């Protein structure tokens, strides 16, 4: 555990909240709250989630966790990743296409409004995740902010723009593989 690492995480959370919605920062209004809402069971839950957590309890757990800097090839080069095993209830919400039946219900979504296509599957079983990952990166103004948080190690980020593969496009498993997808988010 590093006291300075935990302070860095807390400061990034504060920056994310303070910069949210301010013009020229690239941080949308309520972004940090949205990150938390996507990771607890509820109408905004997406992909990997924390069972038994509320937005408040998850935030408290994030602030109290012992974070360590970590490396992962799927973390964007301008970001810094941290991981911890201190947050209970993490359930990994990504499934490999090879593990899905050929008739899986696959659809393109952009759940985080990034402008990039994400492959999603309706149904599927989440599995327990041993650790939680927090990714920090720069705001457009240079301050370090929260980019994302999730149970389980990072997966490759989406690279196909939604103007090339529109939201709502339904794909077969074979089509998804042919387009280069190897995993899907559970929704």
FENQUI-V456124 format. One line per field, one symbol per residue. ss: DSSP state (~ for helix, > for strand, _ for the rest). A space follows every 50 residues. Layout:
ss=???
This chain:
ss=__~~~~~~~~~~~~~~~~~___________~~~~~~~__>________>> ____~~~~~~~~~~___>>>_________>>>>>_____>>>_>>>~~~_ _____>>>>______>_>>>>_____>>___>>>>>>>_____>>>>>>> >_________>________>>_~~~~~~____>>>>_
